[in-house]
């Protein structure tokens, strides 16, 4: 379990246009916060602070 702020490298397949990476510690139907937005291809690195939460979900949204 992560307990301190760290970085996470995120990989995905798909286009090379704009993207938004979101993270949630409250589950798939919980609240999501934008961790990073940009225009590039996979991979990219985001900073996360799980604060001792046992679950961290990350999703990539491409239009």
N, CA, C and O atoms as a CHARMM CRD file, in Angstrom:
* protein
*
  252
    1    1 UNK  N      0.84600  -1.17200   0.00000 PROA 1      0.00000
    2    1 UNK  CA     0.00000   0.00000   0.00000 PROA 1      0.00000
    3    1 UNK  C      0.89700   1.24300   0.00000 PROA 1      0.00000
    4    1 UNK  O      1.85000   1.33700   0.77300 PROA 1      0.00000
    5    2 UNK  N      0.57800   2.17600  -0.86700 PROA 2      0.00000
    6    2 UNK  CA     1.29400   3.44800  -0.90000 PROA 2      0.00000
    7    2 UNK  C      0.78700   4.34500   0.22300 PROA 2      0.00000
    8    2 UNK  O     -0.41800   4.43400   0.45800 PROA 2      0.00000
    9    3 UNK  N      1.70000   4.99900   0.90500 PROA 3      0.00000
   10    3 UNK  CA     1.29700   5.88300   1.99400 PROA 3      0.00000
   11    3 UNK  C      1.84000   7.29500   1.84100 PROA 3      0.00000
   12    3 UNK  O      1.44500   8.19400   2.58300 PROA 3      0.00000
   13    4 UNK  N      2.73300   7.49700   0.89600 PROA 4      0.00000
   14    4 UNK  CA     3.33900   8.80700   0.69300 PROA 4      0.00000
   15    4 UNK  C      3.14400   9.25400  -0.75000 PROA 4      0.00000
   16    4 UNK  O      2.91700   8.42300  -1.62900 PROA 4      0.00000
   17    5 UNK  N      3.22900  10.55500  -1.00400 PROA 5      0.00000
   18    5 UNK  CA     3.14200  11.03100  -2.38500 PROA 5      0.00000
   19    5 UNK  C      4.20900  10.37100  -3.25400 PROA 5      0.00000
   20    5 UNK  O      5.33900  10.16400  -2.81200 PROA 5      0.00000
   21    6 UNK  N      3.85100  10.05100  -4.46200 PROA 6      0.00000
   22    6 UNK  CA     4.75700   9.38000  -5.38500 PROA 6      0.00000
   23    6 UNK  C      4.35600   9.71800  -6.81100 PROA 6      0.00000
   24    6 UNK  O      3.42400  10.49200  -7.02700 PROA 6      0.00000
   25    7 UNK  N      5.04400   9.15300  -7.77300 PROA 7      0.00000
   26    7 UNK  CA     4.65400   9.32300  -9.17100 PROA 7      0.00000
   27    7 UNK  C      4.20600   7.98500  -9.71900 PROA 7      0.00000
   28    7 UNK  O      4.61000   6.93000  -9.23100 PROA 7      0.00000
   29    8 UNK  N      3.38300   8.04200 -10.71900 PROA 8      0.00000
   30    8 UNK  CA     2.82000   6.85700 -11.34600 PROA 8      0.00000
   31    8 UNK  C      2.90900   7.04500 -12.84700 PROA 8      0.00000
   32    8 UNK  O      2.43600   8.05000 -13.37900 PROA 8      0.00000
   33    9 UNK  N      3.51100   6.08600 -13.53500 PROA 9      0.00000
   34    9 UNK  CA     3.58500   6.18100 -14.98900 PROA 9      0.00000
   35    9 UNK  C      2.35700   5.48800 -15.56200 PROA 9      0.00000
   36    9 UNK  O      2.07700   4.33300 -15.24000 PROA 9      0.00000
   37   10 UNK  N      1.62500   6.20400 -16.41700 PROA 10     0.00000
   38   10 UNK  CA     0.36700   5.72000 -16.97500 PROA 10     0.00000
   39   10 UNK  C      0.56400   5.43500 -18.46000 PROA 10     0.00000
   40   10 UNK  O      1.05500   6.28500 -19.20300 PROA 10     0.00000
   41   11 UNK  N      0.17900   4.23600 -18.88400 PROA 11     0.00000
   42   11 UNK  CA     0.24400   3.83200 -20.28400 PROA 11     0.00000
   43   11 UNK  C     -1.17000   3.57600 -20.78600 PROA 11     0.00000
   44   11 UNK  O     -2.01900   3.10900 -20.02600 PROA 11     0.00000
   45   12 UNK  N     -1.43500   3.87400 -22.04800 PROA 12     0.00000
   46   12 UNK  CA    -2.71800   3.55100 -22.65400 PROA 12     0.00000
   47   12 UNK  C     -2.53700   3.40100 -24.15000 PROA 12     0.00000
   48   12 UNK  O     -1.53500   3.84000 -24.71500 PROA 12     0.00000
   49   13 UNK  N     -3.51200   2.77900 -24.78400 PROA 13     0.00000
   50   13 UNK  CA    -3.50100   2.65900 -26.23800 PROA 13     0.00000
   51   13 UNK  C     -4.59900   3.54000 -26.78700 PROA 13     0.00000
   52   13 UNK  O     -5.61200   3.76900 -26.12600 PROA 13     0.00000
   53   14 UNK  N     -4.40400   4.02100 -27.96300 PROA 14     0.00000
   54   14 UNK  CA    -5.40600   4.88800 -28.57400 PROA 14     0.00000
   55   14 UNK  C     -4.74100   5.99200 -29.35000 PROA 14     0.00000
   56   14 UNK  O     -3.60500   5.86100 -29.80600 PROA 14     0.00000
   57   15 UNK  N     -5.45200   7.06500 -29.49200 PROA 15     0.00000
   58   15 UNK  CA    -4.97700   8.18400 -30.28700 PROA 15     0.00000
   59   15 UNK  C     -3.85400   8.96000 -29.63500 PROA 15     0.00000
   60   15 UNK  O     -3.46000   8.69700 -28.49900 PROA 15     0.00000
   61   16 UNK  N     -3.35300   9.92100 -30.38400 PROA 16     0.00000
   62   16 UNK  CA    -2.27300  10.77000 -29.89400 PROA 16     0.00000
   63   16 UNK  C     -2.74500  12.20700 -29.74200 PROA 16     0.00000
   64   16 UNK  O     -1.93700  13.13300 -29.80600 PROA 16     0.00000
   65   17 UNK  N     -4.03400  12.40400 -29.54300 PROA 17     0.00000
   66   17 UNK  CA    -4.59800  13.73900 -29.39900 PROA 17     0.00000
   67   17 UNK  C     -4.70100  14.13400 -27.94100 PROA 17     0.00000
   68   17 UNK  O     -3.93100  13.66000 -27.10600 PROA 17     0.00000
   69   18 UNK  N     -5.65700  15.00600 -27.63100 PROA 18     0.00000
   70   18 UNK  CA    -5.82100  15.46600 -26.25000 PROA 18     0.00000
   71   18 UNK  C     -6.29300  14.33400 -25.33100 PROA 18     0.00000
   72   18 UNK  O     -6.98100  13.40800 -25.76000 PROA 18     0.00000
   73   19 UNK  N     -5.91100  14.43600 -24.07500 PROA 19     0.00000
   74   19 UNK  CA    -6.33200  13.44400 -23.09000 PROA 19     0.00000
   75   19 UNK  C     -6.49900  14.11000 -21.73000 PROA 19     0.00000
   76   19 UNK  O     -5.95000  15.18100 -21.47400 PROA 19     0.00000
   77   20 UNK  N     -7.26100  13.46000 -20.87100 PROA 20     0.00000
   78   20 UNK  CA    -7.37200  13.83300 -19.46200 PROA 20     0.00000
   79   20 UNK  C     -7.16900  12.56600 -18.65100 PROA 20     0.00000
   80   20 UNK  O     -7.81500  11.55000 -18.91000 PROA 20     0.00000
   81   21 UNK  N     -6.28600  12.61800 -17.68100 PROA 21     0.00000
   82   21 UNK  CA    -6.09600  11.49700 -16.76900 PROA 21     0.00000
   83   21 UNK  C     -6.74800  11.88200 -15.45300 PROA 21     0.00000
   84   21 UNK  O     -6.46700  12.94000 -14.88900 PROA 21     0.00000
   85   22 UNK  N     -7.62100  11.00700 -14.97400 PROA 22     0.00000
   86   22 UNK  CA    -8.32600  11.26000 -13.72500 PROA 22     0.00000
   87   22 UNK  C     -7.99300  10.16700 -12.71800 PROA 22     0.00000
   88   22 UNK  O     -7.68300   9.03600 -13.09300 PROA 22     0.00000
   89   23 UNK  N     -8.06200  10.51400 -11.43700 PROA 23     0.00000
   90   23 UNK  CA    -7.79500   9.56100 -10.36800 PROA 23     0.00000
   91   23 UNK  C     -8.92700   9.61700  -9.34700 PROA 23     0.00000
   92   23 UNK  O     -9.54100  10.66100  -9.13000 PROA 23     0.00000
   93   24 UNK  N     -9.18600   8.46800  -8.72700 PROA 24     0.00000
   94   24 UNK  CA   -10.22300   8.38000  -7.70200 PROA 24     0.00000
   95   24 UNK  C     -9.75100   7.44500  -6.59700 PROA 24     0.00000
   96   24 UNK  O     -9.15600   6.40300  -6.87000 PROA 24     0.00000
   97   25 UNK  N    -10.01300   7.81500  -5.36700 PROA 25     0.00000
   98   25 UNK  CA    -9.74400   6.92900  -4.23300 PROA 25     0.00000
   99   25 UNK  C    -11.04800   6.44900  -3.60500 PROA 25     0.00000
  100   25 UNK  O    -11.03300   5.76500  -2.58200 PROA 25     0.00000
  101   26 UNK  N    -12.17400   6.80700  -4.21800 PROA 26     0.00000
  102   26 UNK  CA   -13.47500   6.44600  -3.64400 PROA 26     0.00000
  103   26 UNK  C    -14.23200   5.43700  -4.49000 PROA 26     0.00000
  104   26 UNK  O    -15.41500   5.20100  -4.24400 PROA 26     0.00000
  105   27 UNK  N    -13.59100   4.84100  -5.46700 PROA 27     0.00000
  106   27 UNK  CA   -14.24400   3.82700  -6.27700 PROA 27     0.00000
  107   27 UNK  C    -14.66300   4.33300  -7.63100 PROA 27     0.00000
  108   27 UNK  O    -14.65200   5.53600  -7.89600 PROA 27     0.00000
  109   28 UNK  N    -15.03400   3.39900  -8.48800 PROA 28     0.00000
  110   28 UNK  CA   -15.35200   3.71500  -9.87600 PROA 28     0.00000
  111   28 UNK  C    -16.51100   4.68800 -10.01300 PROA 28     0.00000
  112   28 UNK  O    -16.51800   5.51400 -10.92600 PROA 28     0.00000
  113   29 UNK  N    -17.49000   4.60500  -9.12200 PROA 29     0.00000
  114   29 UNK  CA   -18.63500   5.51500  -9.20200 PROA 29     0.00000
  115   29 UNK  C    -18.49400   6.69000  -8.24000 PROA 29     0.00000
  116   29 UNK  O    -19.42700   7.47700  -8.07800 PROA 29     0.00000
  117   30 UNK  N    -17.34000   6.81000  -7.60600 PROA 30     0.00000
  118   30 UNK  CA   -17.09600   7.91600  -6.67900 PROA 30     0.00000
  119   30 UNK  C    -16.66400   9.16600  -7.41500 PROA 30     0.00000
  120   30 UNK  O    -16.90800   9.31300  -8.61300 PROA 30     0.00000
  121   31 UNK  N    -16.02800  10.05500  -6.69700 PROA 31     0.00000
  122   31 UNK  CA   -15.59700  11.31200  -7.31100 PROA 31     0.00000
  123   31 UNK  C    -14.23600  11.12500  -7.98200 PROA 31     0.00000
  124   31 UNK  O    -13.35700  10.43700  -7.46400 PROA 31     0.00000
  125   32 UNK  N    -14.08800  11.75400  -9.14500 PROA 32     0.00000
  126   32 UNK  CA   -12.85200  11.70600  -9.91800 PROA 32     0.00000
  127   32 UNK  C    -12.26800  13.10800  -9.98000 PROA 32     0.00000
  128   32 UNK  O    -13.00600  14.08400 -10.11500 PROA 32     0.00000
  129   33 UNK  N    -10.95000  13.21400  -9.88100 PROA 33     0.00000
  130   33 UNK  CA   -10.28500  14.50400 -10.01700 PROA 33     0.00000
  131   33 UNK  C     -9.28100  14.42300 -11.16000 PROA 33     0.00000
  132   33 UNK  O     -8.65000  13.38900 -11.37800 PROA 33     0.00000
  133   34 UNK  N     -9.14600  15.52300 -11.88000 PROA 34     0.00000
  134   34 UNK  CA    -8.18400  15.56600 -12.97600 PROA 34     0.00000
  135   34 UNK  C     -6.77200  15.55500 -12.40400 PROA 34     0.00000
  136   34 UNK  O     -6.41700  16.41200 -11.59500 PROA 34     0.00000
  137   35 UNK  N     -5.97800  14.59100 -12.82500 PROA 35     0.00000
  138   35 UNK  CA    -4.58900  14.50800 -12.38900 PROA 35     0.00000
  139   35 UNK  C     -3.66000  15.16100 -13.40200 PROA 35     0.00000
  140   35 UNK  O     -2.60600  15.68500 -13.04300 PROA 35     0.00000
  141   36 UNK  N     -4.06300  15.12600 -14.68600 PROA 36     0.00000
  142   36 UNK  CA    -3.23300  15.72400 -15.73000 PROA 36     0.00000
  143   36 UNK  C     -4.03400  15.80700 -17.01200 PROA 36     0.00000
  144   36 UNK  O     -4.82500  14.91500 -17.31700 PROA 36     0.00000
  145   37 UNK  N     -3.83200  16.87100 -17.75800 PROA 37     0.00000
  146   37 UNK  CA    -4.40300  16.99400 -19.09600 PROA 37     0.00000
  147   37 UNK  C     -3.27300  17.36900 -20.03800 PROA 37     0.00000
  148   37 UNK  O     -2.27100  17.95200 -19.62300 PROA 37     0.00000
  149   38 UNK  N     -3.44100  17.03400 -21.29300 PROA 38     0.00000
  150   38 UNK  CA    -2.39800  17.37000 -22.25200 PROA 38     0.00000
  151   38 UNK  C     -2.72600  16.87700 -23.63700 PROA 38     0.00000
  152   38 UNK  O     -3.82100  16.38000 -23.90100 PROA 38     0.00000
  153   39 UNK  N     -1.75600  17.02300 -24.51700 PROA 39     0.00000
  154   39 UNK  CA    -1.86100  16.51900 -25.88000 PROA 39     0.00000
  155   39 UNK  C     -0.56800  15.77800 -26.15500 PROA 39     0.00000
  156   39 UNK  O      0.48000  16.39400 -26.34800 PROA 39     0.00000
  157   40 UNK  N     -0.64300  14.47500 -26.17300 PROA 40     0.00000
  158   40 UNK  CA     0.53900  13.65600 -26.42000 PROA 40     0.00000
  159   40 UNK  C      0.10800  12.19700 -26.48400 PROA 40     0.00000
  160   40 UNK  O     -1.07400  11.87100 -26.38100 PROA 40     0.00000
  161   41 UNK  N      1.07500  11.35300 -26.65300 PROA 41     0.00000
  162   41 UNK  CA     0.77800   9.93100 -26.66500 PROA 41     0.00000
  163   41 UNK  C      1.28000   9.28600 -25.37500 PROA 41     0.00000
  164   41 UNK  O      2.02000   9.89600 -24.60300 PROA 41     0.00000
  165   42 UNK  N      0.87000   8.06600 -25.16500 PROA 42     0.00000
  166   42 UNK  CA     1.26600   7.28800 -24.00300 PROA 42     0.00000
  167   42 UNK  C      2.77100   7.01600 -24.06900 PROA 42     0.00000
  168   42 UNK  O      3.29600   6.90400 -25.17700 PROA 42     0.00000
  169   43 UNK  N      3.48700   6.90400 -22.96600 PROA 43     0.00000
  170   43 UNK  CA     3.04800   7.06700 -21.58200 PROA 43     0.00000
  171   43 UNK  C      3.24000   8.49400 -21.08800 PROA 43     0.00000
  172   43 UNK  O      3.86300   9.32100 -21.75300 PROA 43     0.00000
  173   44 UNK  N      2.69700   8.76200 -19.92000 PROA 44     0.00000
  174   44 UNK  CA     2.93800  10.02300 -19.22200 PROA 44     0.00000
  175   44 UNK  C      3.01700   9.72300 -17.73300 PROA 44     0.00000
  176   44 UNK  O      2.61700   8.64600 -17.29100 PROA 44     0.00000
  177   45 UNK  N      3.52200  10.65500 -16.97500 PROA 45     0.00000
  178   45 UNK  CA     3.69300  10.45800 -15.53600 PROA 45     0.00000
  179   45 UNK  C      2.82700  11.45400 -14.78100 PROA 45     0.00000
  180   45 UNK  O      2.77600  12.63500 -15.12400 PROA 45     0.00000
  181   46 UNK  N      2.14500  10.96300 -13.74400 PROA 46     0.00000
  182   46 UNK  CA     1.33600  11.83000 -12.89400 PROA 46     0.00000
  183   46 UNK  C      1.82100  11.69600 -11.45700 PROA 46     0.00000
  184   46 UNK  O      2.41200  10.68500 -11.07800 PROA 46     0.00000
  185   47 UNK  N      1.56600  12.72200 -10.67200 PROA 47     0.00000
  186   47 UNK  CA     1.84400  12.65700  -9.24800 PROA 47     0.00000
  187   47 UNK  C      0.59300  12.22900  -8.51000 PROA 47     0.00000
  188   47 UNK  O     -0.50100  12.70100  -8.81800 PROA 47     0.00000
  189   48 UNK  N      0.74000  11.34500  -7.54300 PROA 48     0.00000
  190   48 UNK  CA    -0.40300  10.89400  -6.75400 PROA 48     0.00000
  191   48 UNK  C     -0.06500  10.98400  -5.27600 PROA 48     0.00000
  192   48 UNK  O      1.08700  10.81000  -4.87900 PROA 48     0.00000
  193   49 UNK  N     -1.06900  11.25600  -4.47300 PROA 49     0.00000
  194   49 UNK  CA    -0.93100  11.26100  -3.01900 PROA 49     0.00000
  195   49 UNK  C     -2.06700  10.42400  -2.45100 PROA 49     0.00000
  196   49 UNK  O     -3.13500  10.95600  -2.14700 PROA 49     0.00000
  197   50 UNK  N     -1.85100   9.12800  -2.30600 PROA 50     0.00000
  198   50 UNK  CA    -2.93200   8.25000  -1.86600 PROA 50     0.00000
  199   50 UNK  C     -3.33200   8.43300  -0.41200 PROA 50     0.00000
  200   50 UNK  O     -4.39800   7.96500  -0.01100 PROA 50     0.00000
  201   51 UNK  N     -2.51600   9.09500   0.38500 PROA 51     0.00000
  202   51 UNK  CA    -2.82200   9.37200   1.79900 PROA 51     0.00000
  203   51 UNK  C     -3.28100   8.13100   2.54700 PROA 51     0.00000
  204   51 UNK  O     -4.20000   8.20300   3.36400 PROA 51     0.00000
  205   52 UNK  N     -2.65700   7.00400   2.27900 PROA 52     0.00000
  206   52 UNK  CA    -2.98300   5.78600   2.99400 PROA 52     0.00000
  207   52 UNK  C     -4.25300   5.09700   2.54000 PROA 52     0.00000
  208   52 UNK  O     -4.67000   4.11500   3.15500 PROA 52     0.00000
  209   53 UNK  N     -4.88200   5.58700   1.47400 PROA 53     0.00000
  210   53 UNK  CA    -6.09400   4.95500   0.95400 PROA 53     0.00000
  211   53 UNK  C     -5.68400   3.68100   0.21300 PROA 53     0.00000
  212   53 UNK  O     -4.78100   3.73200  -0.62200 PROA 53     0.00000
  213   54 UNK  N     -6.32000   2.54100   0.49400 PROA 54     0.00000
  214   54 UNK  CA    -5.86800   1.28500  -0.09200 PROA 54     0.00000
  215   54 UNK  C     -6.17200   1.11500  -1.58300 PROA 54     0.00000
  216   54 UNK  O     -5.61000   0.22300  -2.21900 PROA 54     0.00000
  217   55 UNK  N     -7.04000   1.94200  -2.15000 PROA 55     0.00000
  218   55 UNK  CA    -7.41400   1.78700  -3.54800 PROA 55     0.00000
  219   55 UNK  C     -7.21800   3.09300  -4.29500 PROA 55     0.00000
  220   55 UNK  O     -7.65700   4.15000  -3.84400 PROA 55     0.00000
  221   56 UNK  N     -6.56000   3.01200  -5.43100 PROA 56     0.00000
  222   56 UNK  CA    -6.39600   4.16100  -6.31000 PROA 56     0.00000
  223   56 UNK  C     -6.76600   3.72000  -7.71400 PROA 56     0.00000
  224   56 UNK  O     -6.11700   2.84000  -8.27900 PROA 56     0.00000
  225   57 UNK  N     -7.79800   4.32000  -8.27900 PROA 57     0.00000
  226   57 UNK  CA    -8.19500   4.03600  -9.65400 PROA 57     0.00000
  227   57 UNK  C     -7.73800   5.18300 -10.53600 PROA 57     0.00000
  228   57 UNK  O     -7.81600   6.34700 -10.14100 PROA 57     0.00000
  229   58 UNK  N     -7.26400   4.85900 -11.72300 PROA 58     0.00000
  230   58 UNK  CA    -6.82000   5.86400 -12.68500 PROA 58     0.00000
  231   58 UNK  C     -7.48500   5.55400 -14.00800 PROA 58     0.00000
  232   58 UNK  O     -7.53400   4.39800 -14.43000 PROA 58     0.00000
  233   59 UNK  N     -8.00300   6.59400 -14.67400 PROA 59     0.00000
  234   59 UNK  CA    -8.60100   6.39300 -15.99200 PROA 59     0.00000
  235   59 UNK  C     -8.10600   7.48000 -16.93100 PROA 59     0.00000
  236   59 UNK  O     -7.81700   8.60300 -16.51700 PROA 59     0.00000
  237   60 UNK  N     -8.01700   7.11900 -18.20700 PROA 60     0.00000
  238   60 UNK  CA    -7.61200   8.05000 -19.25900 PROA 60     0.00000
  239   60 UNK  C     -8.82200   8.30400 -20.13600 PROA 60     0.00000
  240   60 UNK  O     -9.46500   7.36400 -20.60500 PROA 60     0.00000
  241   61 UNK  N     -9.13400   9.56800 -20.35800 PROA 61     0.00000
  242   61 UNK  CA   -10.26900   9.95300 -21.19700 PROA 61     0.00000
  243   61 UNK  C     -9.72000  10.63500 -22.43800 PROA 61     0.00000
  244   61 UNK  O     -8.99900  11.62900 -22.34800 PROA 61     0.00000
  245   62 UNK  N    -10.06800  10.09200 -23.59500 PROA 62     0.00000
  246   62 UNK  CA    -9.71200  10.70600 -24.86700 PROA 62     0.00000
  247   62 UNK  C    -11.00800  11.01400 -25.60700 PROA 62     0.00000
  248   62 UNK  O    -11.90300  10.17000 -25.66900 PROA 62     0.00000
  249   63 UNK  N    -11.11500  12.22000 -26.16900 PROA 63     0.00000
  250   63 UNK  CA   -12.35600  12.54200 -26.88300 PROA 63     0.00000
  251   63 UNK  C    -12.51700  11.72800 -28.15200 PROA 63     0.00000
  252   63 UNK  O    -13.51000  11.88400 -28.86300 PROA 63     0.00000
